Amino acid sequence: MAASASYRLAMLQIPLTAYYHYSKEQLMLALTPSSTTTLESAPHVIPEQQITLFKFYMDQAIQDGLTYGNELYRLAKEFRIDDWLEADRLGCELIGQGIPTVISVSKQRYSVWISLRNPLAATFAAS
């Protein structure tokens, strides 16, 4: 879990100039999970090279799917690479609704994926 947390923090892409406004202690405090923050409240961010993609039929349409670990996911929404904050927001919102979610990242895009095994995922419709 610690490795995915540090990778997730690396994906924040904070501009270097932002560091000049905060002390080291302030930054460490901001990056340290509080007692109310858990890794389960944020989606795992996975490099696209580490996932397996497939197609499947659901809701009278061909869908994009992903396998990661022992879980199956379907594509919820894709974002341009510079819309990473929106992808993260959607991922956190879905996890908050109880829908297991991961985000894959490539050089071109962020993709938000939701678990096929969770009954709440069937009710999700991308906005």
N, CA, C and O of each residue as an XYZ file, in Angstrom:
508
protein
N       0.815     -1.200      0.000
C       0.000      0.000      0.000
C       0.856      1.260      0.000
O       0.510      2.249     -0.647
N       1.968      1.228      0.722
C       2.804      2.424      0.807
C       3.357      2.802     -0.552
O       3.487      3.988     -0.855
N       3.685      1.815     -1.381
C       4.233      2.118     -2.700
C       3.203      2.829     -3.555
O       3.535      3.798     -4.238
N       1.952      2.369     -3.533
C       0.937      3.031     -4.342
C       0.638      4.428     -3.809
O       0.313      5.327     -4.584
N       0.745      4.617     -2.503
C       0.512      5.946     -1.938
C       1.595      6.911     -2.389
O       1.298      8.052     -2.746
N       2.851      6.470     -2.379
C       3.920      7.368     -2.800
C       3.843      7.624     -4.294
O       4.141      8.731     -4.742
N       3.450      6.623     -5.081
C       3.292      6.833     -6.521
C       2.167      7.823     -6.767
O       2.283      8.695     -7.627
N       1.075      7.693     -6.017
C      -0.057      8.592     -6.160
C       0.365     10.025     -5.864
O      -0.031     10.947     -6.578
N       1.160     10.221     -4.824
C       1.629     11.563     -4.504
C       2.534     12.095     -5.600
O       2.527     13.294     -5.880
N       3.310     11.222     -6.222
C       4.179     11.661     -7.308
C       3.364     12.126     -8.506
O       3.843     12.943     -9.293
N       2.148     11.624     -8.661
C       1.310     11.980     -9.794
C       0.648     13.350     -9.630
O       0.003     13.829    -10.562
N       0.792     13.985     -8.473
C       0.121     15.251     -8.236
C       0.636     16.376     -9.125
O      -0.076     17.356     -9.346
N       1.827     16.258     -9.626
C       2.409     17.229    -10.551
C       2.350     18.660    -10.005
O       1.950     19.579    -10.719
N       2.744     18.849     -8.752
C       2.769     20.183     -8.158
C       3.900     20.971     -8.811
O       5.036     20.498     -8.844
N       3.613     22.164     -9.331
C       4.678     22.957     -9.946
C       5.792     23.246     -8.948
O       5.536     23.457     -7.763
N       7.016     23.253     -9.429
C       8.166     23.466     -8.561
C       8.060     24.784     -7.807
O       8.497     24.873     -6.660
N       7.492     25.799     -8.426
C       7.375     27.097     -7.761
C       6.481     27.031     -6.534
O       6.599     27.872     -5.643
N       5.585     26.042     -6.468
C       4.701     25.929     -5.305
C       5.490     25.635     -4.034
O       5.060     26.003     -2.941
N       6.627     24.984     -4.165
C       7.429     24.635     -2.998
C       8.051     25.860     -2.325
O       8.369     25.809     -1.136
N       8.227     26.937     -3.049
C       8.846     28.120     -2.475
C       7.931     28.820     -1.476
O       8.409     29.620     -0.671
N       6.652     28.546     -1.507
C       5.704     29.222     -0.637
C       5.497     28.503      0.694
O       4.856     29.048      1.593
N       6.029     27.288      0.832
C       5.775     26.487      2.025
C       7.081     25.971      2.607
O       8.038     25.695      1.882
N       7.103     25.846      3.915
C       8.275     25.261      4.559
C       8.226     23.748      4.389
O       7.191     23.184      4.034
N       9.354     23.102      4.647
C       9.413     21.643      4.559
C       8.413     21.019      5.528
O       7.763     20.030      5.189
N       8.282     21.575      6.716
C       7.356     21.050      7.717
C       5.910     21.160      7.244
O       5.116     20.240      7.440
N       5.567     22.298      6.616
C       4.208     22.474      6.110
C       3.901     21.466      5.003
O       2.810     20.897      4.964
N       4.857     21.247      4.110
C       4.645     20.276      3.034
C       4.504     18.868      3.582
O       3.630     18.120      3.146
N       5.355     18.495      4.536
C       5.282     17.153      5.104
C       3.957     16.954      5.837
O       3.368     15.875      5.770
N       3.489     17.981      6.533
C       2.206     17.892      7.221
C       1.071     17.714      6.215
O       0.152     16.930      6.452
N       1.127     18.432      5.101
C       0.085     18.325      4.076
C       0.088     16.959      3.404
O      -0.967     16.468      3.003
N       1.256     16.337      3.275
C       1.359     15.047      2.598
C       1.205     13.861      3.535
O       1.155     12.719      3.079
N       1.129     14.113      4.837
C       0.974     13.037      5.809
C      -0.510     12.743      5.990
O      -1.281     13.647      6.312
N      -0.927     11.472      5.784
C      -2.345     11.148      5.962
C      -2.785     11.403      7.400
O      -2.075     11.061      8.346
N      -3.956     12.005      7.554
C      -4.492     12.227      8.899
C      -5.183     10.956      9.366
O      -5.284      9.984      8.617
N      -5.654     10.966     10.598
C      -6.322      9.779     11.138
C      -7.636      9.506     10.421
O      -8.135      8.382     10.469
N      -8.214     10.514      9.751
C      -9.469     10.306      9.031
C      -9.242      9.983      7.562
O     -10.193      9.675      6.844
N      -8.001     10.047      7.107
C      -7.695      9.762      5.715
C      -7.201      8.335      5.597
O      -6.317      7.912      6.342
N      -7.772      7.594      4.659
C      -7.302      6.240      4.400
C      -6.980      6.111      2.929
O      -7.480      6.876      2.105
N      -6.143      5.144      2.602
C      -5.823      4.918      1.195
C      -7.053      4.484      0.419
O      -7.113      4.671     -0.796
N      -8.042      3.902      1.105
C      -9.253      3.473      0.437
C     -10.121      4.652      0.013
O     -11.074      4.462     -0.742
N      -9.821      5.864      0.476
C     -10.608      7.028      0.091
C     -10.095      7.652     -1.196
O     -10.652      8.640     -1.676
N      -9.046      7.086     -1.751
C      -8.489      7.577     -3.009
C      -8.220      6.390     -3.928
O      -7.796      5.331     -3.465
N      -8.462      6.561     -5.220
C      -8.247      5.440     -6.144
C      -6.763      5.150     -6.352
O      -5.923      6.046     -6.266
N      -6.459      3.892     -6.624
C      -5.095      3.527     -6.994
C      -4.818      4.085     -8.386
O      -5.685      4.033     -9.259
N      -3.626      4.615     -8.595
C      -3.206      5.107     -9.904
C      -2.224      4.097    -10.473
O      -1.198      3.799     -9.861
N      -2.549      3.569    -11.660
C      -1.793      2.468    -12.247
C      -1.250      2.890    -13.610
O      -2.013      3.374    -14.446
N       0.043      2.720    -13.852
C       0.569      2.977    -15.200
C      -0.096      2.026    -16.196
O      -0.290      0.846    -15.902
N      -0.441      2.541    -17.363
C      -1.157      1.745    -18.359
C      -0.390      0.490    -18.774
O      -0.999     -0.484    -19.216
N       0.931      0.500    -18.637
C       1.731     -0.666    -18.999
C       1.472     -1.843    -18.063
O       1.799     -2.978    -18.409
N       0.896     -1.605    -16.893
C       0.684     -2.660    -15.901
C      -0.728     -3.239    -15.925
O      -1.077     -4.038    -15.056
N      -1.543     -2.850    -16.902
C      -2.913     -3.342    -16.946
C      -3.136     -4.179    -18.198
O      -2.367     -4.104    -19.156
N      -4.192     -4.972    -18.175
C      -4.604     -5.757    -19.334
C      -5.983     -5.272    -19.751
O      -6.925     -5.286    -18.958
N      -6.092     -4.843    -21.005
C      -7.359     -4.337    -21.524
C      -8.094     -5.436    -22.277
O      -7.467     -6.336    -22.835
N      -9.421     -5.367    -22.293
C     -10.241     -6.300    -23.059
C     -11.550     -5.609    -23.414
O     -11.852     -4.538    -22.887
N     -12.323     -6.214    -24.300
C     -13.648     -5.715    -24.684
C     -14.682     -6.722    -24.201
O     -14.411     -7.922    -24.156
N     -15.863     -6.237    -23.841
C     -16.953     -7.122    -23.437
C     -18.285     -6.463    -23.783
O     -18.353     -5.262    -24.041
N     -19.331     -7.267    -23.783
C     -20.671     -6.797    -24.128
C     -21.486     -6.591    -22.858
O     -21.605     -7.495    -22.031
N     -22.053     -5.376    -22.711
C     -22.872     -5.048    -21.538
C     -23.754     -3.863    -21.896
O     -23.322     -2.966    -22.619
N     -24.977     -3.849    -21.402
C     -25.911     -2.744    -21.662
C     -26.088     -2.496    -23.155
O     -26.143     -1.349    -23.599
N     -26.175     -3.562    -23.917
C     -26.403     -3.527    -25.362
C     -25.325     -2.755    -26.118
O     -25.608     -2.120    -27.134
N     -24.092     -2.810    -25.622
C     -22.980     -2.134    -26.296
C     -21.670     -2.832    -25.953
O     -21.559     -3.503    -24.927
N     -20.688     -2.666    -26.821
C     -19.337     -3.153    -26.550
C     -18.681     -2.162    -25.593
O     -18.667     -0.958    -25.846
N     -18.142     -2.677    -24.500
C     -17.523     -1.853    -23.464
C     -16.023     -2.146    -23.390
O     -15.568     -3.215    -23.794
N     -15.271     -1.188    -22.871
C     -13.853     -1.399    -22.587
C     -13.726     -1.919    -21.165
O     -14.376     -1.424    -20.244
N     -12.872     -2.935    -21.001
C     -12.640     -3.506    -19.684
C     -11.165     -3.550    -19.351
O     -10.309     -3.411    -20.225
N     -10.883     -3.745    -18.084
C      -9.519     -3.784    -17.582
C      -9.436     -4.875    -16.525
O     -10.352     -5.031    -15.717
N      -8.352     -5.621    -16.529
C      -8.077     -6.523    -15.415
C      -6.847     -5.995    -14.696
O      -5.852     -5.621    -15.317
N      -6.939     -5.974    -13.387
C      -5.817     -5.550    -12.560
C      -5.901     -6.349    -11.278
O      -6.903     -6.294    -10.566
N      -4.853     -7.087    -10.988
C      -4.908     -7.996     -9.852
C      -5.940     -9.068    -10.149
O      -5.928     -9.673    -11.221
N      -6.818     -9.298     -9.213
C      -7.897    -10.272     -9.399
C      -9.236     -9.594     -9.637
O     -10.283    -10.201     -9.412
N      -9.219     -8.358    -10.085
C     -10.456     -7.595    -10.231
C     -10.707     -7.242    -11.691
O      -9.773     -7.085    -12.476
N     -11.987     -7.121    -12.042
C     -12.416     -6.702    -13.375
C     -13.047     -5.321    -13.263
O     -13.830     -5.060    -12.349
N     -12.704     -4.440    -14.193
C     -13.224     -3.078    -14.191
C     -13.759     -2.735    -15.573
O     -13.361     -3.335    -16.572
N     -14.675     -1.755    -15.621
C     -15.113     -1.210    -16.909
C     -14.785      0.278    -16.934
O     -14.706      0.936    -15.897
N     -14.597      0.783    -18.140
C     -14.240      2.188    -18.300
C     -15.417      3.069    -17.906
O     -16.530      2.898    -18.404
N     -15.162      4.009    -17.011
C     -16.193      4.966    -16.609
C     -16.048      6.250    -17.424
O     -17.026      6.763    -17.968
N     -14.811      6.765    -17.505
C     -14.597      8.018    -18.228
C     -13.112      8.219    -18.484
O     -12.270      7.815    -17.680
N     -12.799      8.849    -19.616
C     -11.411      9.199    -19.943
C     -11.237     10.708    -19.871
O     -12.165     11.473    -20.135
N     -10.016     11.120    -19.506
C      -9.676     12.534    -19.395
C      -8.359     12.793    -20.110
O      -7.481     11.930    -20.133
N      -8.219     13.982    -20.695
C      -6.930     14.379    -21.267
C      -5.900     14.430    -20.148
O      -6.250     14.571    -18.976
N      -4.649     14.316    -20.509
C      -3.573     14.261    -19.511
C      -3.542     15.516    -18.638
O      -3.167     15.433    -17.468
N      -3.926     16.676    -19.177
C      -3.902     17.882    -18.353
C      -5.163     18.041    -17.497
O      -5.280     19.016    -16.755
N      -6.105     17.101    -17.590
C      -7.296     17.110    -16.736
C      -7.175     16.095    -15.604
O      -8.174     15.516    -15.178
N      -5.953     15.878    -15.117
C      -5.713     14.861    -14.088
C      -6.487     15.132    -12.806
O      -6.890     14.198    -12.113
N      -6.697     16.398    -12.490
C      -7.423     16.732    -11.268
C      -8.885     16.290    -11.360
O      -9.453     15.819    -10.374
N      -9.490     16.438    -12.529
C     -10.871     15.987    -12.733
C     -10.972     14.470    -12.639
O     -11.932     13.943    -12.077
N      -9.985     13.770    -13.188
C      -9.972     12.304    -13.093
C      -9.876     11.880    -11.632
O     -10.585     10.969    -11.205
N      -9.018     12.523    -10.875
C      -8.863     12.199     -9.460
C     -10.137     12.522     -8.685
O     -10.550     11.752     -7.817
N     -10.756     13.653     -8.994
C     -12.004     14.038     -8.324
C     -13.089     12.987     -8.562
O     -13.773     12.579     -7.623
N     -13.251     12.547     -9.818
C     -14.257     11.532    -10.123
C     -13.937     10.224     -9.408
O     -14.830      9.588     -8.847
N     -12.668      9.819     -9.425
C     -12.274      8.590     -8.745
C     -12.583      8.631     -7.260
O     -13.102      7.660     -6.709
N     -12.274      9.738     -6.605
C     -12.556      9.882     -5.168
C     -14.059      9.910     -4.903
O     -14.528      9.350     -3.912
N     -14.807     10.558     -5.785
C     -16.264     10.609     -5.640
C     -16.869      9.205     -5.742
O     -17.749      8.851     -4.957
N     -16.403      8.412     -6.702
C     -16.919      7.052     -6.871
C     -16.577      6.175     -5.673
O     -17.414      5.406     -5.200
N     -15.353      6.291     -5.186
C     -14.966      5.521     -4.001
C     -15.817      5.945     -2.806
O     -16.207      5.109     -1.992
N     -16.103      7.234     -2.701
C     -16.973      7.721     -1.635
C     -18.379      7.140     -1.710
O     -19.064      7.036     -0.692
N     -18.813      6.763     -2.910
C     -20.123      6.137     -3.104
C     -20.061      4.625     -2.904
O     -21.072      3.934     -3.033
N     -18.868      4.112     -2.586
C     -18.725      2.683     -2.350
C     -18.411      1.869     -3.589
O     -18.524      0.643     -3.566
N     -18.017      2.526     -4.676
C     -17.693      1.833     -5.922
C     -16.175      1.699     -6.030
O     -15.486      2.711     -6.154
N     -15.633      0.475     -5.988
C     -14.183      0.299     -6.152
C     -13.728      0.888     -7.491
O     -14.314      0.608     -8.537
N     -12.682      1.700     -7.439
C     -12.246      2.480     -8.595
C     -10.732      2.485     -8.692
O     -10.036      2.534     -7.678
N     -10.223      2.434     -9.917
C      -8.801      2.648    -10.177
C      -8.680      3.655    -11.314
O      -9.615      3.853    -12.090
N      -7.520      4.282    -11.398
C      -7.234      5.213    -12.485
C      -5.984      4.719    -13.191
O      -4.953      4.490    -12.558
N      -6.079      4.554    -14.514
C      -4.883      4.214    -15.286
C      -4.368      5.499    -15.926
O      -5.134      6.406    -16.250
N      -3.053      5.551    -16.097
C      -2.437      6.748    -16.660
C      -1.477      6.350    -17.774
O      -0.711      5.394    -17.654
N      -1.544      7.116    -18.864
C      -0.604      6.958    -19.972
C      -0.069      8.349    -20.301
O      -0.382      9.313    -19.602
N       0.722      8.460    -21.344
C       1.253      9.777    -21.728
C       0.168     10.684    -22.294
O       0.327     11.905    -22.314
N      -0.943     10.092    -22.757
C      -2.003     10.874    -23.395
C      -3.231     11.106    -22.524
O      -3.947     12.087    -22.730
N      -3.496     10.220    -21.548
C      -4.781     10.303    -20.861
C      -4.762      9.666    -19.470
O      -3.867      8.902    -19.110
N      -5.795     10.022    -18.715
C      -6.152      9.345    -17.469
C      -7.486      8.658    -17.736
O      -8.390      9.259    -18.315
N      -7.611      7.405    -17.317
C      -8.859      6.664    -17.484
C      -9.340      6.211    -16.115
O      -8.584      5.628    -15.339
N     -10.609      6.489    -15.830
C     -11.218      6.086    -14.565
C     -12.002      4.804    -14.827
O     -12.831      4.745    -15.735
N     -11.729      3.775    -14.017
C     -12.331      2.452    -14.181
C     -13.084      2.082    -12.913
O     -12.621      2.362    -11.807
N     -14.254      1.446    -13.073
C     -15.045      1.020    -11.919
C     -15.225     -0.494    -11.940
O     -15.290     -1.113    -13.002
N     -15.304     -1.073    -10.755
C     -15.388     -2.521    -10.602
C     -16.662     -3.075    -11.224
O     -17.751     -2.538    -11.022
N     -16.510     -4.158    -11.983
C     -17.674     -4.832    -12.558
C     -18.413     -5.667    -11.522
O     -19.596     -5.960    -11.694
N     -17.738     -6.047    -10.463
C     -18.344     -6.934     -9.464
C     -19.224     -6.199     -8.461
O     -19.993     -6.830     -7.736
N     -19.123     -4.899     -8.411
C     -19.886     -4.131     -7.438
C     -21.240     -3.747     -8.035
O     -21.278     -3.156     -9.114
N     -22.354     -4.065     -7.368
C     -23.672     -3.746     -7.919
C     -23.902     -2.247     -8.121
O     -24.685     -1.860     -8.989
N     -23.238     -1.404     -7.342
C     -23.389      0.045     -7.510
C     -22.803      0.527     -8.831
O     -23.235      1.552     -9.359
N     -21.829     -0.196     -9.370
C     -21.194      0.212    -10.623
C     -22.179      0.170    -11.781
O     -22.050      0.950    -12.724
N     -23.155     -0.721    -11.730
C     -24.140     -0.827    -12.806
C     -25.009      0.423    -12.889
O     -25.565      0.719    -13.947
N     -25.132      1.156    -11.790
C     -25.974      2.352    -11.778
C     -25.207      3.601    -12.200
O     -25.802      4.664    -12.383
N     -23.883      3.477    -12.356
C     -23.077      4.648    -12.700
C     -23.266      5.004    -14.164
O     -23.212      4.133    -15.032
N     -23.486      6.278    -14.440
C     -23.531      6.791    -15.810
C     -22.625      8.008    -15.862
O     -22.782      8.938    -15.071
N     -21.678      8.004    -16.791
C     -20.738      9.125    -16.908
C     -21.487     10.393    -17.272
O     -22.397     10.376    -18.101
N     -21.092     11.501    -16.640
C     -21.745     12.782    -16.929
C     -21.082     13.482    -18.082
O     -21.501     14.575    -18.464
